Amino acid sequence: MGKLVRLQQSTIVFWASLLVFDNFVASPLIR
């Protein structure tokens, strides 16, 4: 059970960082 929660948290952090990274990379390209 604990491993599953840890996996979910790391997945959320992974997607959040991916979103932030995408925003930082895409913004200059769009402009």
N, CA, C and O atoms as CSV, one atom per row, in Angstrom:
chain,resi,resn,atom,element,x,y,z
A,1,MET,N,N,0.832,-1.200,0.000
A,1,MET,CA,C,0.000,0.000,0.000
A,1,MET,C,C,0.867,1.250,0.000
A,1,MET,O,O,0.607,2.195,-0.746
A,2,GLY,N,N,1.903,1.253,0.842
A,2,GLY,CA,C,2.784,2.418,0.925
A,2,GLY,C,C,3.525,2.664,-0.387
A,2,GLY,O,O,3.754,3.805,-0.789
A,3,LYS,N,N,3.898,1.551,-1.047
A,3,LYS,CA,C,4.628,1.698,-2.310
A,3,LYS,C,C,3.737,2.342,-3.369
A,3,LYS,O,O,4.200,3.159,-4.166
A,4,LEU,N,N,2.472,1.974,-3.372
A,4,LEU,CA,C,1.537,2.504,-4.370
A,4,LEU,C,C,1.375,4.006,-4.203
A,4,LEU,O,O,1.371,4.756,-5.179
A,5,VAL,N,N,1.241,4.440,-2.939
A,5,VAL,CA,C,1.090,5.874,-2.664
A,5,VAL,C,C,2.345,6.614,-3.105
A,5,VAL,O,O,2.269,7.692,-3.694
A,6,ARG,N,N,3.502,6.021,-2.813
A,6,ARG,CA,C,4.771,6.650,-3.188
A,6,ARG,C,C,4.873,6.751,-4.705
A,6,ARG,O,O,5.356,7.751,-5.237
A,7,LEU,N,N,4.417,5.715,-5.395
A,7,LEU,CA,C,4.461,5.706,-6.858
A,7,LEU,C,C,3.562,6.795,-7.419
A,7,LEU,O,O,3.937,7.499,-8.356
A,8,GLN,N,N,2.365,6.930,-6.838
A,8,GLN,CA,C,1.437,7.966,-7.300
A,8,GLN,C,C,2.030,9.353,-7.089
A,8,GLN,O,O,1.938,10.210,-7.968
A,9,GLN,N,N,2.636,9.576,-5.932
A,9,GLN,CA,C,3.212,10.893,-5.629
A,9,GLN,C,C,4.340,11.213,-6.600
A,9,GLN,O,O,4.427,12.335,-7.099
A,10,SER,N,N,5.198,10.244,-6.873
A,10,SER,CA,C,6.318,10.480,-7.783
A,10,SER,C,C,5.807,10.725,-9.197
A,10,SER,O,O,6.387,11.510,-9.946
A,11,THR,N,N,4.713,10.047,-9.559
A,11,THR,CA,C,4.129,10.247,-10.886
A,11,THR,C,C,3.567,11.648,-11.017
A,11,THR,O,O,3.736,12.298,-12.049
A,12,ILE,N,N,2.890,12.120,-9.960
A,12,ILE,CA,C,2.325,13.479,-9.971
A,12,ILE,C,C,3.446,14.504,-10.064
A,12,ILE,O,O,3.351,15.470,-10.820
A,13,VAL,N,N,4.506,14.290,-9.293
A,13,VAL,CA,C,5.651,15.212,-9.323
A,13,VAL,C,C,6.284,15.201,-10.710
A,13,VAL,O,O,6.687,16.243,-11.227
A,14,PHE,N,N,6.368,14.012,-11.306
A,14,PHE,CA,C,6.963,13.874,-12.633
A,14,PHE,C,C,6.169,14.664,-13.668
A,14,PHE,O,O,6.744,15.399,-14.469
A,15,TRP,N,N,4.844,14.510,-13.648
A,15,TRP,CA,C,4.004,15.215,-14.625
A,15,TRP,C,C,4.012,16.713,-14.377
A,15,TRP,O,O,3.989,17.503,-15.320
A,16,ALA,N,N,4.047,17.106,-13.100
A,16,ALA,CA,C,4.064,18.539,-12.768
A,16,ALA,C,C,5.356,19.177,-13.282
A,16,ALA,O,O,5.327,20.255,-13.876
A,17,SER,N,N,6.476,18.514,-13.053
A,17,SER,CA,C,7.759,19.051,-13.523
A,17,SER,C,C,7.801,19.062,-15.045
A,17,SER,O,O,8.385,19.959,-15.654
A,18,LEU,N,N,7.176,18.056,-15.652
A,18,LEU,CA,C,7.130,18.003,-17.111
A,18,LEU,C,C,6.331,19.175,-17.664
A,18,LEU,O,O,6.707,19.778,-18.669
A,19,LEU,N,N,5.220,19.491,-16.993
A,19,LEU,CA,C,4.391,20.623,-17.410
A,19,LEU,C,C,5.163,21.932,-17.289
A,19,LEU,O,O,5.150,22.757,-18.202
A,20,VAL,N,N,5.834,22.115,-16.158
A,20,VAL,CA,C,6.612,23.341,-15.940
A,20,VAL,C,C,7.721,23.442,-16.978
A,20,VAL,O,O,7.945,24.505,-17.559
A,21,PHE,N,N,8.413,22.328,-17.208
A,21,PHE,CA,C,9.490,22.302,-18.199
A,21,PHE,C,C,8.946,22.636,-19.584
A,21,PHE,O,O,9.560,23.399,-20.329
A,22,ASP,N,N,7.794,22.064,-19.926
A,22,ASP,CA,C,7.169,22.303,-21.224
A,22,ASP,C,C,6.811,23.779,-21.375
A,22,ASP,O,O,6.987,24.360,-22.445
A,23,ASN,N,N,6.311,24.379,-20.301
A,23,ASN,CA,C,5.940,25.798,-20.353
A,23,ASN,C,C,7.168,26.671,-20.583
A,23,ASN,O,O,7.131,27.616,-21.371
A,24,PHE,N,N,8.258,26.346,-19.887
A,24,PHE,CA,C,9.470,27.157,-20.014
A,24,PHE,C,C,10.093,27.003,-21.398
A,24,PHE,O,O,10.655,27.954,-21.942
A,25,VAL,N,N,9.991,25.806,-21.964
A,25,VAL,CA,C,10.607,25.558,-23.276
A,25,VAL,C,C,9.716,26.073,-24.403
A,25,VAL,O,O,10.211,26.634,-25.381
A,26,ALA,N,N,8.412,25.884,-24.268
A,26,ALA,CA,C,7.484,26.225,-25.346
A,26,ALA,C,C,7.250,27.730,-25.443
A,26,ALA,O,O,7.063,28.254,-26.541
A,27,SER,N,N,7.257,28.424,-24.319
A,27,SER,CA,C,6.944,29.857,-24.322
A,27,SER,C,C,7.869,30.659,-25.245
A,27,SER,O,O,7.372,31.436,-26.059
A,28,PRO,N,N,9.187,30.502,-25.150
A,28,PRO,CA,C,10.072,31.264,-26.049
A,28,PRO,C,C,9.863,30.871,-27.510
A,28,PRO,O,O,9.995,31.713,-28.398
A,29,LEU,N,N,9.541,29.610,-27.767
A,29,LEU,CA,C,9.364,29.150,-29.145
A,29,LEU,C,C,8.113,29.754,-29.756
A,29,LEU,O,O,8.098,30.110,-30.934
A,30,ILE,N,N,7.057,29.869,-28.947
A,30,ILE,CA,C,5.799,30.433,-29.440
A,30,ILE,C,C,5.984,31.916,-29.741
A,30,ILE,O,O,5.484,32.421,-30.746
A,31,ARG,N,N,6.698,32.602,-28.871
A,31,ARG,CA,C,6.973,34.013,-29.109
A,31,ARG,C,C,8.057,34.116,-30.151
A,31,ARG,O,O,8.459,35.220,-30.518
